[in-house]
């Protein structure tokens, strides 16, 4: 009898229908194209590739819940209209979230404070709004403490199947920026992207943009505090419409091929390169411009790169999927054929991306005090971009060249507003480097702060050029 029962169980298990694998919704695409399909034989040299990534436009897309930490600068520089608009924007954001979404509100001044801990919005809306209404502007700018606290709050409420994000609003320079890259990298490793919003003219644009870039998030410049509310609303709408999250790109070069640059992203190491691209919303697109060097070859195929895009479906939680693109070129002794194989659309996109990358690198050099390096980068960029505007028949590249020239003229304002060196204050345990989150407010008030930009017109010019360059290199409609 026992054997009979066992065989019935085995037969039932064998006949049971195996669960079907969840179907890929097909909302994300990646297409690869080259600046030229042919290269001169026995020459070697540079090849430009474009990876076009897009999220499908659909009438209705379901979404996974949002786990958001709102991190707001409430230092003394936010006094007046800025803090008033920040409170109004944060209050409006609470109303835009669903009951099932999670929200934490963190502020930072001379230290970081959790105004509202992470938890579901449902049942807490009034309490969160009351806490936001009490926010005041005071003290210095413990940006590192605020960001680290925000990451901690997101991890406390982490949603494995949801969108985990930090929205950071700042208008000044951090007391001590030395730990910021590590915090951003840690957030990225845990699947948490940072949307950084720079308010006004006195913040360090390279610092905030770097935080967003390192975590796979986006950066936006807000020149008027009254715009904060709309930017918050746009960001929540974007999260609502996410079709992919935790998007990661892997680039593996072919034999003898080197990846020399990925525009707007960190310098690639030898061999495979890995990049965290954050989330992708419905209707959003992104061009990744990759520059490669090839070995000289007379015939056959030059295998350039394998690109793999991995992502979690955010429309219905269907699982993790991949998109792949393989690119190769052929050497040719026919100069006319090589010229005819050029793809002007790709080459123009690459020229715009290169000009934008030059601007961001020059600004970073200037912020670090390397005036000579910044000027050299901008001078070369102006010359190369002007030449490209002619050879590629793209008049809009002249504007890019003009921006490089104007930024060079504004460099004195950048150099006058470099972040101060990390303060050396006695910290916990007698360490020489202070932990800003634990430094007494009275001590932090005496820490060196970067002086405001003396020339507002130059500052506005810097922000405008930086914003255009940044928009070129990040997700766009």
N, C-alpha and C positions, 0 to 999 in steps of 0.2 A: 504493500500500500504506500509505504514511504517512497519507494522508487517511482511509483506511478505519479504521485504528487510532484516529485522532482522533475520528471520528464514533461509534465504538463506546464510547469513553470518555465522550463527551458524553451519549450515550443512557443509559449505565449510571448516570451521575450524576443525570440527570433522573428516572430510574425509582427511584432509591434512596429508601427511606422516610425522610422527615424525622424527626429525633428529636422525641418528644413533650415538651411542656413539663411539668416536674415538677408534680404535683398538689399543691394546697394541702391539708395535713392537716385544716384546719378546727378546730384546737384553741383558737383565740383568737377571742373575740367582743368587740364594742363596741356598746353600745346607748345612744342619747341620749334624754333626757326633760326636760321643762320643769316649773318650779314652777307655771306656768299657761299654758294654751294661748291665752288671750285677754288683751289688755291694754286699759285704758281708752283710747278714741280721743282724739286730739289732746293726749295727756298726756305721752307719753314716760316715761322713768324706768328702774328696774332690773328686769331679768329674771334669774332663776336657772335654770341648766341643770346637769344631771347626766350625766356620761359614765360608764357602768358597764362596766368592762373585766374580763374573766374568762378563766381558763385551764381547759380542759375536764378533768373527772374521767374518767380512762380506766383500764382494768384494767392495761394495760402500756404504758409509753412508753419507747422507746429514748432514748438520750441521747448528746450529743456529749461528747468528753473535757473534763475540767476543768483549767484552768491557774490555780493558786491561789498567792498569796503570803500567808503568815501573818506578821503584823507585831505583835510583842508588846512592851509596855512592861515593861522590866526595871529601871526606876529604883529608887532607894532606898525609895520608898513601897510598892513591891511586896514588900518583905521579909516573911518569915513565911508564913502560910497562902496568901496570894495567889500568890506565885511557885511554891509547891508545887503548887497546883491548876492553875496555868497550864502547868507542865511536864507534868502528868498529862493535861490536856486536849489539849495539842499532840501528845503521844505517841499518844493514842487516835485523834486525827484522822488521823494517818499510816496507821493500820490501816484506816480507813474509805474511803480512796482506792483506786482501782484501779491496776493496774500501768501502764496507759496514761496516767493522769493525771499532770500536772506539779505540783510543789510546790517553793516556796522558803520558807525560814524566816529572818525578819529580826527582830532585837531592837534596841531603842533605850534608851539610858540617857544618859550625857553625850555620847555619839555613837552613830551607827548601825553595826550589824555584821550581816554576812550569815553566819548560822549554817550554813545549807545553801543553796547556789545553786540556781536553777531547773533542773529536770530531771525526767525521768520517775521515778515512784516505784519502779517495778519494778527490783529489783537494788540499791536504795539504802535500803530501809526500815530496816535495822539501823543503818546509818551515820547516817541522819537522827535516829533515836531516841537514839543515843549523843551526838550534838551537842546535842540538846534537853536531855538529862540534865545537861549542864554549864552550863546557863543559870543565872546568879546575879543577884540584885537589888543594884544599886549606882548611884551617881551621880544626876544630874539628869534632866530629861525632854526629850530632843531629838526630840520628836514629828515635827517637820517633816522632819528628816533621816531618821527611820525610815520615814515615809510615802513620801518621795521615793525612797528606796532600794527600798521594796517595789514601787512603780510601775515602777522600772527593771527589777526582776527579772521582773515579769509581762511586760513588753515583750520581755525577752530570750527568754522562752519562749512568746511570743504564739501563740495558736491561732486562725487566721482562721475556722475552722468550729467553735470550741469556746466554752466559757464561761470568760471571763477575769475574775478577781475578786481583791480584796484583803479579807482579814478582819483588822481592826484591833482589838486589845484594849488599852485604856488605863485608868489609874486616877488620873491627875493632870492638871495644867495644863501646857501646852507652855512651854518656855523662851521661845520667840519664835513666836507664832501668826501673824505677819503674812504669811508665805508659804503658809499652809495653803490658803486659798481657791484660789490659783493652781494648786497641786498637784492639788487635787480636780478643778478644771475641766480641767486637762490630761489627767488620767486619764479623765474622761468623754469628751473629744474623741477618745480612742484606744480607746473601747469597753471601758473597765475601770471597773467599779462597786466601791464601797467599802462593805462591811458594817462598821459601827462599833459596838463593844461597850463601854459604860461600866461600869466595875467599882467598887463601893463608893459612898461619899458625897462624895469629894473631887475628882472630875473636873469639867470645865466641860461641862455637858450640851449647851449651845447650840453649842459648838465642835464636838463630835463629831457631833451630829445634822446640823449644817450640812455637814460633810464628806460624810456619807452622801447627803444631799439633793442636793448639787451634782453628785454623780457618778452619781445614779440608783440608789443603794444603799439600805440600810435601817439603822436604828439600834435598839439594844436596851439596856435598863438591866439590869444584873446586880447585885443587892444582896448576894449571898453568893458568895464565891469558889468554893464547892463546886459552884455551878451552871454554871461555865464549861464543864465537860466536856459537859454536856447541850446547852448552847447551840451549841457547836462541832458536835456531832453533828446537831442540827437544821439548821444552816446547810448542812452537807455534803449532808444528805438533800434539802434544798430545791434545791441545785444539781444533784443527780442527777435531780431531777424537773422540771427546767426545760422548758417547752414553747415559750418565746419568749425571745430575748435581744436586746439593743440595741433596746429598745422606745422609740420616739420619737413624741411627740404634737405635731402642728401644728394650731394654732387660727387660722383666718382669719375675722375679723369681716365681716359684711355691710355694705352701704353705710350710712354714718352711724352705725354701731354701734361701740361701744368695749368692749374687754374690760377691766374694772376690777380684777378679782382672780381668781386661781386658788388656792383655799385650800391653804395649806401649801407652795406653790411660789413661786419668785421673782416679784416684781412684773412683770406683762407690759408690754412696750413698746408704743408706738402701732403699730397694724397687726398683722400676724401674730405669734403667739407660739410659741416652740419649746421643748419640754421633753423631757429625757432621763429615762425612767422605769425604766431598768435592765432587769432580767430578770423574767419571769413564770413561776411554777411551776404545776404541775398542781393544780387545785383552788383556786388563789388568785384573789382578786377585789380590785378597787380602784375606788373612786368618786372621780372628779375633779369637784369642784364649781366651776363657772365663773359669775362674776357679770358681767353685761353691762348697758350703758345703751343705750337705744333712742331714736331721734328721735320727736317727735310726728307722728302720722299718723292720718288719719280713716278711711281704707279701704285695701283691698288687703292685701298681705303684707309683713311686716317680716322680711327675711332676716337671721337672727341670726348664725349661725356655721357654717362648714364645719370639721369635725374629721377629721383623717387620722391613723390609727395605723399606723405602719410598724414592722416587726419581722422578725428572722431566725428561721426555724423551728429550734427546738432539739431537736425530737423525732427527726428523721431527716435534718436538713440539707437540706431540700427547697428552700431559697432564701429570698428576702425577699418579704414579702407586705404587703398593706395592708387596713385596715378603714376604712370611711368612715361618717360620720354628718352629716346636714344638719338643722339646726333652724331653725324659723321660727315667728312668732306672728302673730295677726290682731288688729287693733284693733276694739273694739266699744263702742257707746254703751249697751249693755244691762248695767247694773251687776250684775244678778242672774246673767247668763250669765258675766260675768267671774269672779264669786265661785265659781260652780259649776265653772269650768274649772280651779280650783286642784288641784294634785297634792300632797296632804299628805305623802306619803312623800318626795318630792323636797325639799319645804320643811323637813321635819324633819332630813333628812340635811344640808341646807345649814346649818341652825342649829347642829347639832353640829360641823360642820366649821369654821364661823365662830368658835365658842367655843374650839375647839382652836387655831385660827390665832391668836386673840387672846392665848392663854396663851404660845405660843411667841414671839410678837412682844414681849410684855411682858418675858419673861425675857431676850431679846436686848437690849432697852433697858436693863434693870437691869444686865446684865453690862457694858454700855458706859458705865455711870454715869449714865444718864438716869432718875433716880428719878421725876421728875415725869411724864415720858412713860409710864413703866411703870404708875404708879398710875392715871393717867387712862385708859389702855387697859383696865385691869382693872376699874375702876369702871364704865365704859361697858359693858363686856362683861357684867358681873353684871346690870345693869339690863335690857339688851336680851335676854339669855338668859332671865331670869325672865319677862319679858313674852311671849317666844316659847313658854315652857312652857305658858302659859295659852291663847294664841291658837291654838297648834298641837296642844293637848291631848296634851302629851308631858311626863309627870312626870319622866322621866330628865334633862331639861334643867335641872331644879332642882339636880341634882348638879353639873352643869357650872358653874352660877352660883355654887354654894357653893365650888367649886374656885377660881374667880376671886377670891372673897373671902379664902379661906385663903392663896392665893398672895400676895395683897397684904399679909397679916399677916406672911408669911415674907420679905418683900423685904429687911429688914435683913441677913438671913443671906446673901442673894445679893450685896448691895452690899459686904459685908465680905469677899467671896471673889472679887472681880473679878480677872481675869488681870492680871499686872503689865505695865507698858509694855515695849515691845521694848527689850532692853538695847543699849547702845551700846558695843560692844567692838571693838577694832582687828581688822579681818578681813584676808583675803588681798588683797594689792595695796594695803594702806593704807586701804581703805574704812571709812567710819564705822560702817556696819551690818554686824555680824558674821555670818558664815555659821556657824550653830550646828554643822554637821557638821565644821567645821574648827577650832572653838574648843577650845583645850586643856582637858582635863577639870578641871584645877585651877582654871582661870578660870571655867568653867561652874558649878563648885560654889559660887562666890560670887555667881552671878547672882541677882537678886531673884525670890523665889517667892511665889505667893499663899498667904496663911495658911490653914490648915484652917478649916472652918466651926466657929464657936464653939458653935453650938447643933445637935447631931446630930438632934434631933427636927425642927427646922425644915428641915434638909438632907434628911432622909428624906421630909418632906412635899413639898418642891420636886421631888425625883426622881419621886415617885409621880405628881404632877400632870403633870409634863413627859412621863412615860412614857405616861400615858393619852392626852394630847393628841397625842403623836407617833404612837401606834398608830392613832388615829382617821384620821390623814391619810396613812398609808402602807399598803402592801399588807397584806391581811388575809384570813383564811379566812372 
